[in-house]
Amino acid sequence: MKKYAILAIVFVGLLILPASVYCAQWQDLVEQTATGKINWTKGVVQAKGIGAPPEKYYGKPQARPMALRAAKLDAMRNLLEATKGVRINSTTLVKNFAITSDIIMSQVEGMVKGAQIVHQEYMSDGTVEVIIQMSLMGGFAQLILPKEIKQVESIRPVPPVHKEPLPPIVKKPSAPAPKPVSEVFTGMVIDARGINARPAMAPKILNEKGEEVYGSAYVSREFAVQQGMSGYAKDLTAAQSNPRVTNSPLTVKGLRTEGHGRSDIVISNADASRLRSASEHLTFLKKCRVMIVVD
């Protein structure tokens, strides 16, 4: 009996484990392109390549290395095209930015050549399939992110204005008035589902008047380069529990998008006021503690 109980537990475990793995994958926001895919949740772009050796080398020792080399070259071509389609902001793709300078284009091509192989498989027909991956963070973000994103030093409170002292006024003692308590948030989550929003490396959050409440002017380049200006998810609960926004994020609803690329998101004036009145909002915005939920 004990033996059957153990087998039942193992069987249930095998059922649960794949489900949890698949759920984690489903929560990732992945954008398919003609030549690859962009995983906005993980901040990487991937592409596949397939290679075969020249016919005269089939069955010879050189066949596999030659097929692998051909697969890598194919994957790099595909990865470069997929990377060119990455949205920088609501108006600009990487390809639009890169064509402005031969130096920038050559740097992008160099990063693609240094992409990591994450999957490699030898087929029975002698061909090789590889998947390569490149991060959108680090050196790529440093190159591509708008130059107006500057390094922000520690935020200092504005000193009070000193006025000439006035003669004391004698008052009868009264009960102290309660001090206004400002909300303390550790990050911000924008629920942009249902408005056809699209991810980008440098999104903006606007109020209903079109005024920017989050964007390049609010973040420090150090954090934007390391982890991106915002994280992306498909699931609201996953976004709210993401370590990026820690344990008490402000959650707001996206009303609509602005711009041709649909990457700038409009929130209500009331939510924008809540953000601005939050005592720590400048600190968490500087550190890019923002998650955007897109379906």
SVG drawing of the C-alpha trace seen along z (x, -y; Angstrom):
<svg xmlns="http://www.w3.org/2000/svg" viewBox="-9 -90 46 92">
<polyline fill="none" stroke="black" stroke-width="0.4" points="0.0,0.0 2.8,-2.3 4.4,-1.6 1.3,-2.7 1.1,-5.9 4.7,-6.8 4.0,-6.2 0.9,-8.3 2.8,-11.2 5.5,-10.9 2.9,-10.9 1.2,-14.0 4.5,-15.8 5.3,-15.0 2.0,-16.6 2.4,-19.7 6.1,-20.4 5.6,-21.0 2.5,-23.0 4.5,-25.4 7.2,-25.7 4.7,-26.4 2.9,-29.0 6.2,-30.8 6.7,-30.8 3.2,-32.0 3.8,-35.0 6.6,-36.2 5.8,-38.9 7.2,-37.6 6.9,-39.4 7.4,-37.3 9.1,-38.8 9.8,-37.5 13.3,-36.4 13.2,-35.8 11.5,-36.8 11.9,-39.5 11.3,-38.4 10.5,-41.7 10.1,-40.1 13.6,-38.7 15.0,-41.5 16.5,-39.4 16.2,-38.9 16.6,-35.4 16.9,-34.0 17.3,-30.5 19.7,-29.4 20.0,-26.2 23.1,-25.1 24.3,-22.2 27.7,-21.2 28.6,-21.3 27.4,-18.1 30.9,-16.8 31.7,-16.8 28.7,-14.7 29.9,-11.8 33.3,-13.3 34.9,-14.7 34.6,-18.3 30.8,-18.0 29.7,-18.9 31.9,-21.9 31.1,-23.3 27.3,-22.8 27.6,-24.5 29.4,-27.5 26.8,-27.8 24.0,-27.6 25.7,-30.4 26.0,-32.7 22.3,-32.1 21.3,-32.8 23.3,-36.0 21.7,-37.3 18.3,-36.5 19.2,-38.0 20.4,-41.3 17.1,-41.7 15.1,-40.9 17.2,-43.4 16.5,-46.1 12.8,-45.7 13.2,-46.5 11.2,-49.6 13.3,-52.2 10.3,-54.4 6.9,-55.2 8.4,-56.7 11.7,-55.0 12.9,-51.4 16.5,-50.3 16.9,-50.3 15.8,-53.9 18.3,-54.9 21.2,-52.8 21.1,-54.1 21.9,-57.6 25.5,-56.4 27.8,-53.8 29.5,-53.6 26.3,-52.7 25.3,-50.1 28.8,-48.5 28.5,-48.4 25.1,-46.7 26.5,-44.2 29.4,-43.5 27.1,-42.8 25.1,-40.4 28.3,-38.5 28.9,-38.1 25.5,-36.6 25.4,-33.5 24.3,-30.1 21.5,-28.9 20.5,-25.8 22.4,-23.6 21.0,-20.4 22.5,-18.1 19.9,-16.6 19.9,-13.1 20.1,-14.6 23.5,-16.3 22.1,-19.8 22.6,-21.7 20.1,-24.0 21.2,-26.7 19.4,-29.4 21.4,-32.5 20.4,-35.2 21.5,-38.7 20.6,-40.9 18.8,-44.2 20.5,-45.5 24.1,-46.5 26.1,-47.5 23.2,-47.4 21.0,-49.6 23.9,-52.0 24.2,-52.4 20.5,-52.6 18.8,-54.5 18.2,-58.2 21.1,-60.4 18.8,-62.6 18.7,-59.8 21.4,-61.2 23.1,-59.8 21.1,-61.1 22.8,-61.8 21.2,-61.2 18.0,-63.1 18.2,-65.7 15.1,-67.3 14.5,-71.0 15.7,-73.1 13.0,-75.2 12.8,-78.9 13.9,-80.9 11.8,-83.9 12.2,-86.6 10.8,-85.5 7.5,-87.0 6.5,-88.0 5.0,-85.0 1.2,-84.8 -0.2,-83.4 -2.9,-80.8 -4.9,-78.6 -3.7,-75.0 -5.8,-72.9 -5.7,-69.3 -3.0,-68.8 -4.3,-68.5 -3.5,-65.1 -0.6,-65.3 -1.3,-64.4 0.1,-61.0 1.5,-60.6 1.3,-57.1 4.6,-55.3 5.1,-53.1 8.0,-51.0 7.4,-51.0 4.7,-51.4 2.7,-48.9 0.8,-50.1 -2.0,-47.8 -2.0,-48.4 -4.1,-45.4 -6.9,-46.0 -5.5,-49.2 -3.2,-47.6 -0.1,-48.9 3.3,-47.8 6.6,-47.4 9.6,-49.6 13.0,-50.3 12.1,-53.9 8.3,-54.1 6.6,-57.2 3.7,-57.5 1.5,-60.6 -1.4,-62.1 -4.6,-63.0 -3.2,-66.5 -0.3,-64.9 2.2,-65.8 4.9,-63.3 4.8,-61.6 7.5,-59.0 10.1,-58.9 13.7,-59.7 13.8,-62.8 12.9,-60.8 15.4,-57.9 19.1,-57.5 21.0,-56.1 22.8,-53.6 19.6,-51.8 18.1,-52.1 21.1,-50.5 21.3,-47.7 17.7,-46.6 15.7,-48.7 13.4,-51.7 10.6,-49.3 9.9,-45.6 7.1,-43.9 4.7,-41.1 1.5,-39.6 0.0,-38.9 -1.0,-41.6 -0.3,-39.5 3.1,-38.5 4.0,-42.1 2.8,-43.3 4.9,-40.6 8.0,-41.2 11.1,-42.0 11.6,-45.0 8.7,-46.9 9.3,-45.1 6.4,-44.7 4.1,-47.7 3.7,-49.1 1.3,-51.7 -1.0,-50.1 -2.6,-52.3 -4.8,-51.6 -3.7,-52.6 -6.5,-54.5 -5.1,-54.6 -1.8,-54.8 -0.2,-57.8 2.3,-57.8 2.6,-55.8 4.3,-52.9 1.7,-52.7 4.4,-52.6 3.4,-55.7 0.6,-55.1 -1.9,-57.6 -3.1,-57.2 -5.8,-59.3 -5.0,-62.6 -6.0,-61.2 -3.5,-58.4 -0.8,-60.8 -1.5,-63.0 -1.2,-59.9 2.1,-59.2 3.4,-62.7 2.2,-62.9 3.8,-59.6 6.7,-60.5 9.2,-58.2 8.1,-58.5 11.3,-60.3 13.5,-57.6 11.7,-54.6 11.3,-56.2 15.0,-57.1 15.7,-53.4 13.3,-52.3 11.1,-50.4 8.3,-50.2 6.4,-47.3 4.0,-47.4 1.4,-44.7 0.6,-44.2 -1.6,-41.5"/>
</svg>
